[in-house]
Amino acid sequence: MNQPGFKKAVPFADLVDNKSVEIEIENMALMLHRRGEKVYATGVYCPHAEVRLDPRNTSGDLIICKAHGYRSNIKTGECLEESDVRLSTFSVMIEDGMVWVKFEKPH
């Protein structure tokens, strides 16, 4: 992989279709969501109240916060309850059977 900023995550084959998992890359927690042949990467905290999200609380393209029921789209980061808050999303590439995620560490 010669794309700047992308970090190796996991083998694509390790991800189960329609499931989400939490991983860590260089001490940064992320969630990967496999939907068919695509993978989406998001942050692990609800954009509404900074509650840690559970990867098991996904339904289709939505992840649901256990604290207040807020729903965020894993593809776009859009929060369905409040349009001014967004779930962190990250670019993903799949190359040679490996999932790569582009992110910046928090400062």
N, C-alpha and C positions, 0 to 999 in steps of 0.2 A: 504494500500500500504506500503510494507516494503522495497522498493527499495531506497537506499540512493540517495539523490539529486533530486528526482522527486517531483514536486509540483503539487497540484490539480489545474486544469485549469477550465474546464466547463463540464457539462453533455454532453455525446456524442449526445444524442437526440436533443440538442439545435443547433447542427451544421447541416446546410443544405448541401446535397450532391452537389458537384461541385461548392461550394461557398467558399470564404475565408473571414475571419473576423479578426479584430484586437482586442486583449485582453491585459490585464495587470495582471501580477503575481508579487506580492511583488515589486511594483514600476518599473517593467521592462516590456516594451511594446514588444509584440510578435504578429505574425500572425499565425492563425491556418487555414489549408486548408484541407477540407474534400473531399476525393476522394473515393467514394464507402464506404467500411467498414474500410478504413484507414484514418488516420489524420497525416498531416505533419506540423511541426512547423518551422517557419523561423523568422529571424529578420525583422525589419520594415524599414531598410535603404538600399538603393541601394549600392552594394559594389563598384560601380564605382565612384560615386560622393557624397555619403552620403545624397542623396535626399530621403525624406520620401516616401515610397511606398504606393500605394493605393490598399487595398484588392479587390477593384472592377476591377482592371486592371490585372486580371488573364485570361489566355486562356489555357485551358487544364492544363498541368503541368508547365506552364510558368507564371511568373509575370513580367510585363513590366513597366519599369521606365518611368514616364511621362516626365522627363527632356530630356533624350537623346535617348529613345527607347531601352535601353539595356534590354535584356531578361535573366532572371535567372530561373533555374529549381528549383521548390519548393521541390523536393525530394532529390536532390543531392547538391544544392547550386551552381552548375556550371553556369557560365555566358557565354552565347553563343557568345558574342562579344569580350570578353577578357578572355583568359584561365587562366590568373594569378590573377584574382579577383574572390571571391566567396561570395555568399549570406550566412549569418549565418544560420545554421540549428541546430535543437535540437532534441534529441531522444524523442519519444512519446510512451506511453503505454495506452491502454484502459483496464480498469479493473472495473468490476461491474457497467458498464454504465457510468463511469467517465473517462475523458481524463486527463492524467498526463503528464507533460513536465519536462524533465531534463535540467537544465541550471545552469550556474554560473553567479552570478551578476558581472558586470564589476567592475574592481578595480580602 
